[in-house]
């Protein structure tokens, strides 16, 4: 098999119903305070991982956690994964800060996230 290699899962988003309680739980779990602390998003950086908390599932309407695979070329990886059988849920879009994101669904209905930092 040929194609581009991922840089691993480094970002995981969790939908939460109570942002204040979730923030306290994840701060205790990760041992660091949040680096982004807004009413619509709380983000932690710990040991090369980014953990994000989305109240009410955020604009994506997440109902379960979503892991993002970091890739050097999001368009190429999106093409590879869809050619292999996944379908696009959210096409490549700019999420700010020089970052591109896309979401796919595997044949069993699992969400797969892709992220590319520019």
N, C-alpha and C positions, 0 to 999 in steps of 0.2 A: 504494500500500500504506500502510495506517495502522497504528499500534501504538506501543508504547513503544520507545525507542531504548536501545541498550546504552551503557555507559560504557567499553567496550573490554575487551580481554583484559588483565588485570592480575595474574592468579594462574595459575601453571602448576605442577602437581605431577608429579614424576618418581619412578617406582618404582626402587629401587636394591637391589642385592644385597649391597654392602659399604658401609655407612653412613660409616665413617671415611674411606675412599678417596674416595667421592662428595663428602663434605663438603670435603675438601681441593681437589678438582677445581673445585667450584662457588665456593669462596672465592677461588681463583686467577682463575677466569673473571670473577666479578662484582667482585672487588677490595674486598670487604667481608667481615667475619666474620659468622657466623650470628647472628641475633637470638633465635632459638629453637633450643636445642640439647639435645634429649632423646633417649633411646634409641629412641623410637617416631616421632620427627619432627624434622627439622632445617629451619628456615626462614630465608631470606635476604630482606632488603628492599634493593633497589637501583634507583634512578632510577624510583620509582613502580611497580616490579614486585615481586611476591612470588613467590619460587621456593621450593617445598617439596620435600623429599626424604623418601620413604616407604620404609623398609626392608621388603623383601618385598612391596611394593605396598600396604602398609597395610591397614586394615580394609576398604577398597573392593576389595582384590584386584587393583589395577591391574597390567596387563602392558605398558602403554605410557603415555606422557605424557598428561596431561589438562589442557587449557586451560580456564579459567573466565572466562566473560564476566560482568562486573559489571553489574548492572541495578538500577534504582531500585525496581522492583516485581516481585519474583520470581514471584508467582502469576500476574500478568498476562502476563509473558513466557513462562512455562511453558505457559499456555493458548494463546498465539499460535503457539508453535513446535510444539506437539502438533497443533493444528488444521491446520498446514501439512504434517504428515506424520511428525514425529518421535515416538518413543515414550519413555515415562518409564522410566528404569532405577532411579533412587533418587528418591523424591518429596521435596518440600521438607522439610527437617529442620534443626534448630538444631545448629550445629557449635561453639557456644561463642563467647564474646566478642561477643555481639550480632550474630552472622552467621548467615544462612540459606543453605543450599546445596541444589541439586538436580542430578541428572545425567540426561541424555537420550541417546538413540541416534538418529542420523539414518538415513535410508533405506538408506545404504550401510554401516551398522554402526559409524560413527565416533562416539566419545563426545563429548558437548558438556556442559560444566559451566556452571551459573548460580550466581552469588553475589550476595547482597544484604546490605549492612551496614545495621543498624538505626540 
